[in-house]
Amino acid sequence: MPLKTYLFVPLLVAGSLVFCIQPRPVNPPRTGQDVFAFWYDPWKPDDTLKKVTAANVIIGVEPSAVPEIHKSGRRALQYVTYYQSLLSRAFLKDRQDLANVGFQVNGEFEKSAFGGDDNYVLCPNSVELKARVMRILDFSLRQGFDGYFVDNTFLDPAAHQVCSAGHQHIKENAPGGRAYLDLLAAVRARLKEKDPTALLISNAGNPRSASAIASGSPSLWDLSDLVLWESYGYSSYRGPRHDRWTSTIQQSFNFVAMPDKSAKLLVLSYPENLTQARFSFAVARIFGFKWTANLGDSLQNTPKEGGEFGAFLSDIPAGLGEPLGSLPDKNNPLLHRVFEHGEVFANTGTSPEPMSLPKSSRVYIGDQTIEATAARTLNLEPMTAAIVIRNP
């Protein structure tokens, strides 16, 4: 996921770091099943909230948005990453500061796997970094945030290397991945101590990477309330790299066979239009995964890449309930599953597939909504979903 650059930027006043602290609002109560929305675009009071009104947990917002989000009865999670940092940030002040918090191997401070100028890997085993992390965490809670979205978990090669920098380490000879999970464990403990309902969501990119950070316990799965699966079916790229459905569906069948892990999955798709949004939602719900889409809408009518492709949550039908019965046949391109209050069809193939609509139902098919007053059969176009909600 793109690294956010506006959060945790300290102000330098008379040579000292200062922060503007807002009073902590009362947390809204948790009711029902959580629906998640990311929002990385600038927050516009009295406007942005209308675009994500279907969600009750909003991720990645700036601190100034928290009071409005809380007033609406929703929760706000702050973006943070402990893997990397640019210069002039709360975790990395300048190049000289690399000696205190940078991850060094063979005499060189490692650069982030995501590239960029002066984007360095942080040492999660650094005593000084941990102190900064905990100070910022306490500051985030005072600002009113209801938890953290932790982006870009610790990547190779640093995950399986030992930092050789001269700064004080928490544990001698701890590989980066294990030190990272120990740091995350400390963050989780402080979060839950301050607010037992706080959420901690981790992003390992593809969930297959979540178990590869380090061996032993605790794992990323143990420490996270939810683990993000980014680019579920649709990536933040345009063009040929946008569609990832073949591998996504194969992996979905694998993960749904691991209920302890699949129950923690939150899948983030990057649909470019409503048809794609409903399709990715349908496939995710067929497998029982929690679903969300996009980072905003600033790139919706542009050819640019990045993931701010639109706000579609309000056009995704609510009220399906939980999936019932068995999973679909993995060899059938038409995925189908019955739910408490309806059913879902998703044509993952390359040709139209016949499907039967029950009478007295509302059907969200592609980017259209129809009322089915009588049972009938129709052909579902490729890469299109039909979400059926039974009328009471």
C-alpha positions as CSV (number, residue, x, y, z in Angstrom):
1,M,0.0,0.0,0.0
2,P,1.3,3.5,-0.7
3,L,3.2,5.1,2.1
4,K,1.3,8.0,3.6
5,T,3.5,11.0,4.1
6,Y,1.4,13.5,6.0
7,L,0.9,11.6,9.3
8,F,3.3,11.9,12.2
9,V,5.1,14.9,10.7
10,P,6.4,16.9,13.8
11,L,6.6,20.6,13.9
12,L,9.9,22.2,14.7
13,V,9.5,25.2,17.0
14,A,12.5,26.9,18.6
15,G,14.5,23.7,18.2
16,S,12.0,21.5,19.9
17,L,9.4,19.0,18.6
18,V,5.9,19.9,19.5
19,F,2.5,18.5,18.6
20,C,-1.0,19.9,18.5
21,I,-3.1,17.7,20.9
22,Q,-6.9,17.5,20.6
23,P,-9.1,16.5,23.5
24,R,-9.9,12.8,23.2
25,P,-13.6,12.4,22.3
26,V,-15.7,9.6,23.9
27,N,-15.4,6.5,21.7
28,P,-18.6,5.6,19.9
29,P,-20.1,2.3,20.9
30,R,-19.5,-0.9,18.8
31,T,-22.7,-2.2,17.4
32,G,-23.3,-4.9,14.8
33,Q,-20.8,-6.1,12.3
34,D,-18.0,-3.8,11.4
35,V,-17.9,-2.4,7.8
36,F,-14.5,-0.9,6.8
37,A,-13.6,2.0,4.6
38,F,-10.1,3.4,3.7
39,W,-9.8,7.1,3.0
40,Y,-6.4,8.5,2.0
41,D,-7.6,11.6,0.2
42,P,-7.9,14.9,2.0
43,W,-10.9,14.8,4.4
44,K,-13.6,17.4,3.6
45,P,-15.9,18.2,6.5
46,D,-19.6,17.6,5.8
47,D,-18.7,16.0,2.5
48,T,-16.3,13.0,2.8
49,L,-18.4,11.2,5.4
50,K,-21.3,11.0,3.0
51,K,-19.1,9.0,0.6
52,V,-18.3,6.4,3.3
53,T,-21.6,6.5,5.2
54,A,-22.0,2.7,4.8
55,A,-18.9,2.1,6.9
56,N,-18.5,2.3,10.7
57,V,-14.7,2.0,10.8
58,I,-12.7,4.5,8.7
59,I,-9.0,3.8,8.1
60,G,-6.2,6.2,7.3
61,V,-7.8,9.5,8.1
62,E,-6.1,12.6,9.3
63,P,-6.4,13.6,13.0
64,S,-8.7,16.6,12.2
65,A,-11.4,14.2,10.9
66,V,-11.6,12.2,14.1
67,P,-14.2,14.5,15.9
68,E,-16.6,14.4,13.0
69,I,-16.2,10.6,12.6
70,H,-16.9,10.1,16.3
71,K,-19.8,12.4,16.3
72,S,-21.4,10.2,13.6
73,G,-21.0,7.1,15.8
74,R,-18.1,5.7,13.8
75,R,-14.5,4.8,14.7
76,A,-11.2,6.1,13.1
77,L,-8.0,4.1,12.7
78,Q,-4.7,5.9,12.2
79,Y,-2.2,4.8,9.5
80,V,1.3,3.9,10.7
81,T,4.2,1.9,9.4
82,Y,7.2,0.6,11.4
83,Y,9.0,-1.0,8.5
84,Q,10.3,2.2,6.8
85,S,10.5,5.9,7.1
86,L,11.5,9.0,5.1
87,L,13.6,11.7,6.7
88,S,12.1,14.4,8.8
89,R,9.5,12.1,10.3
90,A,8.7,11.2,13.8
91,F,10.5,7.9,13.6
92,L,13.5,9.2,11.6
93,K,14.7,12.8,12.0
94,D,17.6,13.0,9.5
95,R,20.5,11.0,8.1
96,Q,22.5,11.3,11.3
97,D,19.5,9.8,13.1
98,L,19.9,6.6,11.1
99,A,22.6,5.6,13.6
100,N,19.8,5.5,16.3
101,V,17.0,3.8,14.4
102,G,18.2,2.6,11.0
103,F,18.6,-1.1,10.0
104,Q,22.2,-1.7,9.1
105,V,23.7,-4.7,7.3
106,N,27.3,-4.9,6.1
107,G,28.0,-1.3,7.1
108,E,25.1,0.1,5.0
109,F,21.7,1.3,6.1
110,E,19.0,-0.7,4.2
111,K,16.6,1.1,1.8
112,S,13.0,0.3,1.7
113,A,11.8,-2.4,-0.7
114,F,9.3,0.1,-2.0
115,G,12.0,2.4,-3.3
116,G,12.0,6.2,-3.1
117,D,14.7,8.7,-2.1
118,D,15.8,8.6,1.5
119,N,13.3,5.9,2.4
120,Y,15.0,3.7,4.9
121,V,14.2,0.4,6.8
122,L,13.8,1.0,10.5
123,C,15.3,-1.3,13.1
124,P,12.5,-2.7,15.2
125,N,15.1,-4.0,17.7
126,S,16.3,-0.4,18.4
127,V,15.7,0.7,22.0
128,E,15.3,4.3,20.8
129,L,12.8,3.4,18.0
130,K,10.6,1.5,20.5
131,A,10.6,4.5,22.8
132,R,9.5,6.7,19.9
133,V,6.8,4.2,18.8
134,M,5.3,4.1,22.2
135,R,5.3,7.9,22.6
136,I,3.5,8.3,19.2
137,L,1.0,5.6,20.2
138,D,0.1,7.5,23.4
139,F,-0.2,10.7,21.3
140,S,-2.5,8.9,18.8
141,L,-4.8,7.8,21.5
142,R,-5.0,11.3,23.0
143,Q,-5.9,12.5,19.5
144,G,-8.9,10.2,19.7
145,F,-7.9,7.4,17.4
146,D,-9.6,4.0,18.0
147,G,-6.7,1.9,16.9
148,Y,-4.0,1.5,14.2
149,F,-3.7,0.3,10.6
150,V,-0.1,-0.9,10.5
151,D,1.0,-0.9,6.8
152,N,3.9,-2.7,5.2
153,T,4.9,-5.3,7.7
154,F,8.6,-6.3,7.9
155,L,9.9,-7.5,4.5
156,D,12.8,-9.5,3.3
157,P,15.8,-9.3,3.2
158,A,15.7,-7.4,6.5
159,A,13.1,-9.8,8.1
160,H,15.7,-12.5,8.2
161,Q,18.8,-10.4,8.8
162,V,20.3,-9.1,12.1
163,C,20.9,-5.3,12.4
164,S,24.5,-4.6,12.9
165,A,24.2,-0.9,13.8
166,G,25.9,0.4,16.9
167,H,22.7,1.6,18.6
168,Q,21.4,-0.3,21.7
169,H,19.3,-3.3,20.8
170,I,16.4,-4.8,22.8
171,K,17.6,-8.4,22.2
172,E,21.0,-9.5,21.0
173,N,21.1,-11.1,17.5
174,A,17.3,-10.9,17.0
175,P,16.4,-11.1,13.3
176,G,14.4,-8.2,12.0
177,G,11.2,-10.1,11.5
178,R,11.1,-11.4,15.1
179,A,12.1,-8.0,16.5
180,Y,9.3,-6.5,14.5
181,L,6.7,-8.9,15.9
182,D,8.0,-8.2,19.4
183,L,7.5,-4.5,18.8
184,L,4.0,-5.0,17.4
185,A,3.2,-7.1,20.5
186,A,4.2,-4.1,22.7
187,V,2.0,-1.8,20.6
188,R,-0.9,-4.2,20.8
189,A,-0.5,-4.5,24.6
190,R,-0.5,-0.7,25.1
191,L,-3.5,-0.2,22.7
192,K,-5.6,-2.8,24.6
193,E,-4.5,-1.5,28.0
194,K,-5.7,2.0,27.0
195,D,-8.7,0.9,25.1
196,P,-9.8,-2.8,25.1
197,T,-12.0,-2.2,22.1
198,A,-9.1,-0.7,20.0
199,L,-8.5,-2.4,16.7
200,L,-5.1,-3.4,15.3
201,I,-5.1,-4.2,11.6
202,S,-1.9,-5.3,9.9
203,N,-1.0,-5.3,6.2
204,A,1.3,-8.0,5.0
205,G,0.2,-7.3,1.4
206,N,-0.6,-10.9,0.5
207,P,-1.6,-12.9,3.5
208,R,0.7,-15.7,2.5
209,S,3.5,-13.4,3.7
210,A,2.0,-13.0,7.1
211,S,3.4,-16.3,8.4
212,A,6.8,-15.8,6.7
213,I,8.0,-12.7,8.7
214,A,9.4,-14.9,11.5
215,S,9.1,-18.4,13.0
216,G,7.8,-19.0,16.4
217,S,5.2,-17.2,18.5
218,P,3.5,-14.7,18.5
219,S,2.8,-14.5,14.8
220,L,1.3,-11.6,12.9
221,W,-2.0,-13.6,12.9
222,D,-1.8,-13.8,16.7
223,L,-1.2,-10.1,17.2
224,S,-3.7,-8.7,14.7
225,D,-7.4,-8.3,15.1
226,L,-7.5,-8.4,11.3
227,V,-4.9,-9.1,8.6
228,L,-5.3,-7.1,5.3
229,W,-5.2,-8.9,2.0
230,E,-4.4,-6.0,-0.4
231,S,-5.2,-6.0,-4.1
232,Y,-7.9,-8.6,-3.7
233,G,-8.8,-9.5,-7.3
234,Y,-8.2,-5.9,-8.6
235,S,-4.9,-4.2,-8.0
236,S,-4.1,-0.4,-7.8
237,Y,-2.5,-0.6,-11.2
238,R,-4.3,0.3,-14.4
239,G,-4.2,-1.9,-17.6
240,P,-3.2,-5.5,-17.8
241,R,-1.8,-5.6,-14.2
242,H,-5.2,-4.6,-12.8
243,D,-6.9,-8.0,-12.9
244,R,-5.5,-10.7,-10.5
245,W,-8.6,-12.9,-10.3
246,T,-7.1,-16.2,-11.3
247,S,-4.5,-16.3,-8.5
248,T,-6.9,-14.6,-6.1
249,I,-9.6,-17.2,-6.4
250,Q,-7.1,-20.0,-6.1
251,Q,-5.7,-18.5,-2.9
252,S,-9.2,-17.8,-1.6
253,F,-10.0,-21.6,-1.7
254,N,-6.8,-22.2,0.2
255,F,-7.4,-19.7,2.9
256,V,-11.0,-20.6,3.5
257,A,-9.7,-24.0,4.4
258,M,-7.9,-22.4,7.4
259,P,-10.8,-20.9,9.4
260,D,-8.6,-19.5,12.1
261,K,-6.9,-17.3,9.5
262,S,-9.8,-16.7,7.1
263,A,-11.9,-15.3,10.0
264,K,-9.3,-12.5,10.4
265,L,-9.0,-11.6,6.7
266,L,-10.1,-8.1,5.6
267,V,-9.7,-8.0,1.8
268,L,-9.0,-4.7,0.0
269,S,-9.9,-4.5,-3.6
270,Y,-9.2,-1.6,-6.1
271,P,-12.2,-1.7,-8.5
272,E,-12.4,1.0,-11.2
273,N,-16.2,1.0,-11.4
274,L,-19.3,-0.2,-9.8
275,T,-19.5,-3.5,-11.7
276,Q,-16.0,-4.4,-10.6
277,A,-16.8,-3.3,-7.0
278,R,-19.9,-5.5,-6.8
279,F,-17.9,-8.4,-8.4
280,S,-15.1,-8.2,-5.9
281,F,-17.6,-7.8,-3.0
282,A,-19.5,-10.9,-4.2
283,V,-16.4,-13.1,-4.5
284,A,-15.2,-12.0,-1.1
285,R,-18.5,-12.7,0.6
286,I,-18.8,-16.1,-1.1
287,F,-15.6,-17.1,0.7
288,G,-16.8,-15.4,3.9
289,F,-14.2,-12.7,3.9
290,K,-14.7,-9.1,5.1
291,W,-14.4,-6.7,2.2
292,T,-13.6,-3.1,1.4
293,A,-12.5,-1.1,-1.6
294,N,-10.2,1.8,-2.6
295,L,-8.4,4.5,-0.8
296,G,-10.6,7.5,-2.0
297,D,-12.0,8.9,-5.2
298,S,-9.5,11.5,-6.4
299,L,-8.3,9.3,-9.3
300,Q,-11.7,8.0,-10.4
301,N,-11.9,9.9,-13.7
302,T,-8.2,9.9,-14.5
303,P,-5.8,7.3,-16.0
304,K,-3.5,7.5,-13.0
305,E,-2.7,4.6,-10.8
306,G,-2.7,4.4,-7.0
307,G,-6.0,3.1,-5.8
308,E,-8.2,6.2,-5.2
309,F,-10.6,4.9,-7.9
310,G,-14.0,5.7,-6.3
311,A,-16.3,5.4,-3.3
312,F,-18.6,2.5,-4.0
313,L,-19.6,1.4,-0.5
314,S,-23.1,3.1,-0.7
315,D,-23.9,1.1,-3.8
316,I,-23.0,-2.3,-2.3
317,P,-26.1,-4.1,-0.9
318,A,-26.4,-4.6,2.8
319,G,-28.4,-7.3,4.5
320,L,-27.1,-10.5,3.0
321,G,-26.3,-11.9,6.4
322,E,-23.8,-14.7,6.8
323,P,-23.0,-17.4,4.2
324,L,-24.8,-20.7,4.6
325,G,-24.0,-24.2,3.3
326,S,-20.9,-25.4,1.5
327,L,-18.5,-23.5,-0.7
328,P,-19.0,-23.6,-4.5
329,D,-17.2,-26.1,-6.7
330,K,-13.8,-24.7,-7.5
331,N,-14.0,-26.2,-11.0
332,N,-17.2,-24.3,-11.9
333,P,-16.6,-20.8,-13.2
334,L,-20.0,-19.7,-11.8
335,L,-19.5,-19.3,-8.1
336,H,-22.7,-19.4,-6.1
337,R,-23.5,-19.4,-2.4
338,V,-26.7,-19.0,-0.4
339,F,-26.8,-16.5,2.5
340,E,-29.2,-15.9,5.4
341,H,-31.2,-13.3,3.4
342,G,-30.3,-13.9,-0.2
343,E,-27.7,-15.5,-2.5
344,V,-24.7,-14.4,-4.6
345,F,-23.6,-15.4,-8.1
346,A,-20.2,-14.5,-9.6
347,N,-19.2,-15.5,-13.1
348,T,-15.4,-15.9,-13.1
349,G,-15.3,-17.4,-16.5
350,T,-15.0,-16.1,-20.1
351,S,-18.5,-16.8,-21.4
352,P,-22.0,-16.1,-20.1
353,E,-23.4,-18.5,-17.5
354,P,-27.1,-19.2,-16.9
355,M,-28.4,-18.5,-13.4
356,S,-31.8,-18.7,-11.8
357,L,-33.4,-15.7,-10.0
358,P,-36.0,-16.4,-7.3
359,K,-39.2,-14.4,-7.3
360,S,-39.8,-11.5,-4.9
361,S,-36.2,-10.3,-4.7
362,R,-34.0,-7.3,-5.4
363,V,-31.1,-8.1,-7.6
364,Y,-27.9,-6.1,-7.9
365,I,-26.4,-7.2,-11.2
366,G,-23.3,-5.5,-12.7
367,D,-24.0,-1.8,-12.2
368,Q,-27.8,-2.2,-12.4
369,T,-30.5,-2.9,-9.8
370,I,-33.7,-4.8,-10.8
371,E,-36.8,-6.1,-9.0
372,A,-37.5,-9.7,-9.7
373,T,-41.3,-10.3,-9.3
374,A,-41.2,-13.8,-10.8
375,A,-38.7,-16.6,-10.9
376,R,-36.7,-16.6,-14.1
377,T,-33.4,-17.6,-15.7
378,L,-30.9,-15.2,-17.2
379,N,-27.3,-15.3,-18.5
380,L,-24.7,-13.7,-16.3
381,E,-21.9,-12.0,-18.2
382,P,-18.3,-12.9,-17.6
383,M,-16.6,-11.1,-14.6
384,T,-20.0,-9.9,-13.4
385,A,-21.8,-10.6,-10.2
386,A,-25.5,-10.9,-9.2
387,I,-26.3,-10.2,-5.6
388,V,-29.8,-11.3,-4.7
389,I,-31.6,-9.9,-1.6
390,R,-34.9,-11.6,-0.8
391,N,-37.8,-9.2,-0.2
392,P,-39.4,-9.7,3.2
